[in-house]
Amino acid sequence: MKQLNLFLAFLRVGLLGYGGGPSSIPLVHKEVVEKYKWMNDDEFADVLALGNTLPGPIATKMAGYIGYRVAGVLGMLNAVAATIVPTIILMILLLTTLTSFKDQPWVMGMTKAVVPVVGVMLATLTWDFFKKSKQSLGMKVALGLIAISVLVLQVLSLHPGILIAALLLIALLRSNQSTKKGAANG
């Protein structure tokens, strides 16, 4: 049953994640955290952060890790296949069909119409992560991290992967310090 659920969850992501990785992240979250509860928000955020630091498409990296975690190597292969097969089939069909219609206004309009939908999906996921950050870190720290992130990304033009890796390292160090303090007090 796990294999079937994995396949269906990531098949939905593969079918509905139009536009690539960023648009599929909220879909993966809905399947993995909300529907099947294979991990919680914090674990999902860690997987997302780690996936963003590695090269390659985020959807397949997340599918591979989550599939492995839920059902081992077969689960990993299952989840990755379910993620990429719809795209492969759809691309073959679309490329053979749309090459003759590529300059038609309805094709250009169809592509432009998807952009706001992806924007809303990402904004919703961002809001959910902000609420979790505010709850666990406090409003000042959460807003401070947002401000620092915007500054580093926009003003210093640092690659997002480097920022994510640095924040992961800071979180890991803070986690280790908390563990050591807890052990010393216990």
Phi, psi and omega per residue, in radians:
M1 nan -0.634 3.118
K2 -1.053 -0.742 -3.117
Q3 -1.103 -0.728 3.127
L4 -1.138 -0.778 3.113
N5 -1.097 -0.728 3.083
L6 -1.044 -0.844 -3.109
F7 -1.057 -0.830 -3.114
L8 -1.136 -0.717 3.138
A9 -1.059 -0.865 -3.084
F10 -1.405 -0.348 2.995
L11 -1.160 -0.747 3.078
R12 -1.060 -0.732 3.106
V13 -1.090 -0.800 -3.135
G14 -1.115 -0.646 -3.130
L15 -1.332 -0.665 -3.012
L16 -1.738 -0.176 -3.086
G17 -1.439 1.005 -3.126
Y18 -1.135 2.314 3.078
G19 1.790 0.004 3.067
G20 1.728 -2.863 -2.998
G21 -0.916 -0.957 -3.065
P22 -0.996 -0.631 -3.136
S23 -1.301 -0.341 -3.114
S24 -1.537 -0.293 -3.084
I25 -1.024 -0.841 3.100
P26 -1.094 -0.555 3.116
L27 -1.196 -0.745 3.095
V28 -1.079 -0.759 3.131
H29 -1.014 -0.816 -3.120
K30 -1.060 -0.758 -3.119
E31 -1.234 -0.860 -2.958
V32 -1.374 -0.721 -3.068
V33 -1.629 -0.869 -3.008
E34 -1.444 -0.818 -3.041
K35 -1.417 -1.008 -3.038
Y36 -1.632 -0.280 3.108
K37 0.973 0.738 3.094
W38 -1.326 -0.339 3.056
M39 -2.739 2.887 3.120
N40 -1.677 3.127 -3.095
D41 -1.047 -0.704 -3.123
D42 -1.137 -0.774 3.112
E43 -1.116 -0.705 3.112
F44 -1.090 -0.746 3.118
A45 -1.069 -0.694 3.097
D46 -1.116 -0.773 3.126
V47 -1.106 -0.740 3.123
L48 -1.097 -0.790 3.136
A49 -1.108 -0.796 3.119
L50 -1.098 -0.771 3.122
G51 -1.054 -0.618 3.127
N52 -1.250 -0.389 3.138
T53 -1.435 -0.330 -3.114
L54 -1.634 2.611 3.116
P55 -1.259 2.676 3.076
G56 1.867 3.041 -3.098
P57 -1.149 2.327 -3.072
I58 -1.179 -0.644 -3.070
A59 -1.092 -0.741 -3.121
T60 -1.283 -0.596 3.095
K61 -1.138 -0.770 3.126
M62 -1.159 -0.742 3.122
A63 -1.046 -0.765 -3.137
G64 -1.077 -0.827 -3.115
Y65 -1.154 -0.844 -3.093
I66 -1.129 -0.739 3.098
G67 -1.044 -0.732 3.119
Y68 -1.132 -0.752 -3.114
R69 -1.134 -0.664 -3.089
V70 -1.394 -0.705 -2.993
A71 -2.515 0.479 3.047
G72 1.257 -2.774 -3.055
V73 -1.084 -0.755 3.118
L74 -1.093 -0.670 3.075
G75 -1.107 -0.680 3.103
M76 -1.087 -0.872 -3.135
L77 -1.083 -0.719 3.130
N78 -1.062 -0.883 -3.097
A79 -1.140 -0.734 3.128
V80 -1.136 -0.781 3.123
A81 -1.061 -0.780 3.140
A82 -1.092 -0.523 3.139
T83 -1.320 -0.718 -3.002
I84 -1.661 -0.467 -3.094
V85 -1.044 -0.787 3.109
P86 -1.034 -0.672 3.140
T87 -1.150 -0.761 3.139
I88 -1.071 -0.854 -3.133
I89 -1.102 -0.809 -3.127
L90 -1.104 -0.722 3.139
M91 -1.109 -0.727 3.108
I92 -1.072 -0.809 3.132
L93 -1.137 -0.804 -3.114
L94 -1.142 -0.764 -3.115
L95 -1.119 -0.684 3.115
T96 -1.213 -0.539 -3.113
T97 -1.518 -0.844 -2.986
L98 -1.342 -0.307 3.134
T99 -1.045 -0.544 3.119
S100 -1.431 -0.247 -3.106
F101 -2.046 0.179 -2.963
K102 -1.018 -0.490 -3.109
D103 -1.642 0.069 -3.136
Q104 -1.318 2.437 -3.127
P105 -1.025 -0.620 -3.109
W106 -1.160 -0.529 3.099
V107 -1.241 -0.777 3.109
M108 -1.131 -0.687 3.120
G109 -1.152 -0.639 3.124
M110 -1.085 -0.741 3.140
T111 -1.176 -0.739 3.138
K112 -1.156 -0.533 -3.099
A113 -1.209 -0.398 -3.087
V114 -1.384 -0.482 -3.056
V115 -0.979 -0.838 3.123
P116 -1.099 -0.601 3.133
V117 -1.104 -0.796 3.114
V118 -1.101 -0.701 3.105
G119 -1.046 -0.754 3.119
V120 -1.144 -0.725 3.132
M121 -1.081 -0.760 3.125
L122 -1.183 -0.673 3.112
A123 -1.104 -0.694 3.114
T124 -1.103 -0.791 3.118
L125 -1.123 -0.718 3.115
T126 -1.070 -0.752 3.124
W127 -1.083 -0.750 3.109
D128 -1.069 -0.765 3.120
F129 -1.154 -0.647 3.107
F130 -1.102 -0.772 3.127
K131 -1.052 -0.721 3.111
K132 -1.142 -0.738 3.130
S133 -1.110 -0.760 3.128
K134 -1.070 -0.695 -3.125
Q135 -1.189 -0.739 -3.059
S136 -1.546 -0.543 -3.080
L137 -1.848 -0.363 -3.039
G138 1.702 2.717 -3.066
M139 -1.080 -0.781 -3.084
K140 -1.108 -0.790 -3.127
V141 -1.159 -0.744 -3.141
A142 -1.077 -0.824 3.108
L143 -1.146 -0.640 3.081
G144 -1.087 -0.756 3.104
L145 -1.127 -0.663 3.084
I146 -1.106 -0.822 -3.127
A147 -1.075 -0.791 3.126
I148 -1.098 -0.736 -3.137
S149 -1.092 -0.800 3.121
V150 -1.085 -0.766 3.128
L151 -1.053 -0.857 -3.102
V152 -1.128 -0.725 -3.101
L153 -1.307 -0.755 -3.030
Q154 -1.544 -0.769 -3.070
V155 -1.459 -0.822 -3.102
L156 -1.539 -0.158 3.137
S157 0.941 0.661 3.097
L158 -1.320 2.491 3.134
H159 -1.112 2.382 -3.122
P160 -0.986 -0.594 3.129
G161 -1.074 -0.663 3.126
I162 -1.181 -0.745 3.110
L163 -1.091 -0.787 3.136
I164 -1.089 -0.757 3.122
A165 -1.079 -0.723 3.128
A166 -1.127 -0.760 3.132
L167 -1.168 -0.628 3.054
L168 -1.093 -0.739 3.127
L169 -1.097 -0.766 3.111
I170 -1.073 -0.786 3.128
A171 -1.088 -0.701 3.121
L172 -1.123 -0.772 3.127
L173 -1.122 -0.727 3.108
R174 -1.119 -0.680 3.124
S175 -1.119 -0.749 3.111
N176 -1.130 -0.681 3.112
Q177 -1.135 -0.715 3.118
S178 -1.118 -0.705 3.131
T179 -1.125 -0.747 -3.141
K180 -1.153 -0.703 3.113
K181 -1.129 -0.718 3.123
G182 -1.118 -0.676 3.129
A183 -1.217 -0.640 3.140
A184 -1.212 -0.624 -3.140
N185 -1.388 -0.412 -3.062
G186 -1.573 nan nan
